[in-house]
Amino acid sequence: MKRAFFTLLGAIVFALVSYGLVELFALWYGPRYIKSDSDIGDAFMTALGFMAVCLIAGGVVGFRWAGRRPKGS
């Protein structure tokens, strides 16, 4: 149960952080480089891919963190 909780917690934390990073990137990238609907679609799909990778990485990090043994045991 502990591993499932930490896996879910890690995935949520990484997803929220990646969402914040995408928002910051969009504020910078949008006004400078988006000229058409195609550009918006490309940026959106790239952002979704990045957030999916971060979600999976967060789950893996949480799973491994829950499996650590305390030092000195």
C-alpha positions in Angstrom: 0.0 0.0 0.0 2.9 2.3 0.8 4.4 1.8 -2.7 1.1 2.6 -4.4 0.7 5.7 -2.4 4.2 7.0 -3.1 3.9 6.1 -6.8 0.7 8.1 -7.0 2.2 11.0 -5.0 5.3 11.1 -7.1 3.3 11.1 -10.3 1.1 13.9 -9.1 4.0 16.0 -7.9 5.9 15.6 -11.1 2.8 16.3 -13.2 2.1 19.5 -11.3 5.7 20.7 -11.7 5.7 19.9 -15.4 2.4 21.7 -15.8 4.0 24.8 -14.2 7.1 24.5 -16.4 4.9 24.2 -19.5 2.9 27.3 -18.5 6.1 29.3 -18.0 7.4 28.1 -21.4 4.1 29.0 -23.1 4.2 32.5 -21.7 7.7 32.9 -23.3 7.3 30.9 -26.5 3.8 31.9 -27.6 4.1 35.6 -28.3 7.5 35.2 -30.0 7.2 32.1 -32.2 3.6 31.1 -32.7 2.4 32.4 -36.1 -0.3 29.8 -37.1 -2.7 27.2 -35.8 -0.2 24.5 -36.9 2.4 26.1 -34.6 -0.1 25.9 -31.7 -0.8 22.3 -32.4 2.9 21.4 -32.5 3.6 23.2 -29.2 0.6 21.6 -27.6 1.5 18.0 -28.6 5.1 18.6 -27.5 3.9 19.9 -24.1 1.5 16.9 -23.7 4.4 14.5 -24.5 6.7 16.3 -21.9 4.0 16.1 -19.2 3.3 12.4 -19.9 7.0 11.6 -19.6 7.2 13.6 -16.3 4.1 11.8 -15.0 5.7 8.4 -15.7 9.1 9.5 -14.3 7.3 10.8 -11.1 5.7 7.4 -10.6 9.0 5.6 -11.0 10.7 7.9 -8.6 7.9 7.6 -6.0 8.0 3.8 -6.4 11.7 3.6 -5.9 11.6 6.1 -3.0 9.0 3.9 -1.2 11.2 0.9 -1.6 14.3 2.4 0.1 15.5 0.9 3.3 16.5 3.2 6.1 20.2 3.5 6.6 21.7 1.6 9.5 19.2 -1.3 9.3 
